[in-house]
Amino acid sequence: MGTATKLAFAMFLISCSSGAILGRSDTQECVYYNTSWEKDHTNRSGVERCLGEKDKRKHCFATWKNVTGSIEVVKQGCWLDDVNCYDSSECVEKKEGPDVFFCCCEGNKCNEKFFYSPDLQLVQTPPEAPSPPLFSTLLYSLVPIMGLTAVLLFSFWMYRHHKLPYPPVLLPTQDPSPTPPSPILGQKPLQLLEVKARGRFGCVWKAQLLNEYVAVKIFPIQDKQSWQNEYEVYSLSGMKHENLLHFLCAEKRGTNMDVELWLITAYHEKGSLTDYLKANVVSWNELCHISQTMARGLAYLHEDIPGLQDGHKPAIAHRDIKSKNILLKNNLTACIADFGLALKFEAGKSAGDTHGQVGTRRYMAPEVLEGAINFQRDAFLRIDMYAIGLVLWELAARCTAADGPVDEYMLPFEEEVGQHPSLEDMQEVVVHKKLRPLLRECWQKHPGLSMLCETVEECWDHEAEARLSAGCVEERMVQMQRQTSTVAPDDVLTVVTMVTNLDFPPKESSL
């Protein structure tokens, strides 16, 4: 073979390799199908044009079920940049016996046909006869080029594999706690999209499960107890309620030391009440709706309810009530989340091994800060009520109803102890000085907010036995909105006098 021929052949090989190295994808459109097209208000089938960032590869995918030998397509369409789909021209599911079959591929409409081949193996070819001298010469000439190409391809794959699709830079950089374990991305059809929050026991991801978004809370293995406790609370009878976060399932992912513990729940785009109040102010009606639904959820959680269809729901104390653990649905309905510290109280059974001084310091009741808790059911429920008083204060501070400026969002006691208080800081302010967040003077001039202030003060009372129950707070919030909805602006002065002498629903001395 002449030098020119060898050079041309080498250039051809390098150009072919460079296409793979640059990660180009010729996927422009995919076959589209959605079995839930009526619910999602989409087309049932057709062709979907794949859109995405220029440096990201685009793929097609298909998901289907095998119901007693009959293939039922669930969804087909475009898929995000995923290393598991690279350089696959056919859509083939290779996993052994999945519940939902999934495959992805590269190339226009490559998902039009899809296959299941769990035992796909390379066929061993018998040894060939000795190569002729010409082939040996060619082989020795190409070995260095092929070796270099392989190194480049492997380096690029490692770079793409670690960079995509969900880089660690999505995690908050100001948080000094360790980075959570890398989530397992290869188990489909659940695909993690981005980190939305981080807490004491793990991080929360927004994920896509077939055609809907879900939230995935990932615990490292060292926090197994919190994962186990939250899973057990969600699994209790009667835990399906509009104002409690909807639980879907729990899973263990990975093996040996790489095990991660997952809790999969409904996803709410607006996030937590903390996040919402940081970015938004609330009207009077919005405040009433949020506070009512929040109190309704806590009242249901605290209640012991026998005779439900799925069994007896015990009374449950949350023990970490705070605005970060109150999630908002699209219509601003509140639902309570994060039951990692919750305690259930079943008749004739102890609450189990527990420590009194748990929760978030800023929201700890005086008796918790002092370490002087009476380990009875009602004592734990009253601790939740103290924290609800602080959350109601946060709502009032961001409400536009009062005739005065609306302050920037601040956490309870942030003015007194800053953003990172120690236990001693909170003990000094709450226990020894008996201070509470400031109730603004202008709030007292609004008939509804003045009622709210009275309720807040009775929730965070220093004496636990004097605090309102969650059911009473819900009644107060309903009455508060009903009372103010009948008030015309010209009647405000009259109403203030009337509200001051208003008979509230009686306090429940026993929870």
Secondary structure, DSSP 8 states (H G I E B T S, - for coil): --HHHHHHHHHHHHHHHHHHHTT-----EEEEEETTHHHHTS-SEEEEE----TTS--EEEEEEEEETTEEEEEEEEEE---GGGTT--SEEE-SSS-SSEEEEE-STTTTSSEEE-TT-------------HHHHHHHHHHHHHHHHHHHHHHHHHHHHHHHSSS-GGGS-TT--S---------SSSEEEEEEEEE-SS-EEEEEEETTEEEEEEEEEGGGHHHHHHHHHHHTSTT---TTB--EEEEEEESSGGG-EEEEEEE--TT-BHHHHHHH--B-HHHHHHHHHHHHHHHHHHH--EEEETTEEE-EEE-S---GGGEEE-TT--EEE---TT-EEE-TTS---S--SS-S-GGG--HHHHHT----SHHHHHHHHHHHHHHHHHHHHHTBS-SSS-------TTHHHH-SS--HHHHIIIIIIS-------GGGGGSHHHHHHHHHHHHHS-SSGGGS--HHHHHHHHHHHHHHHHT--GGGHHHHHHHHHT-------S--
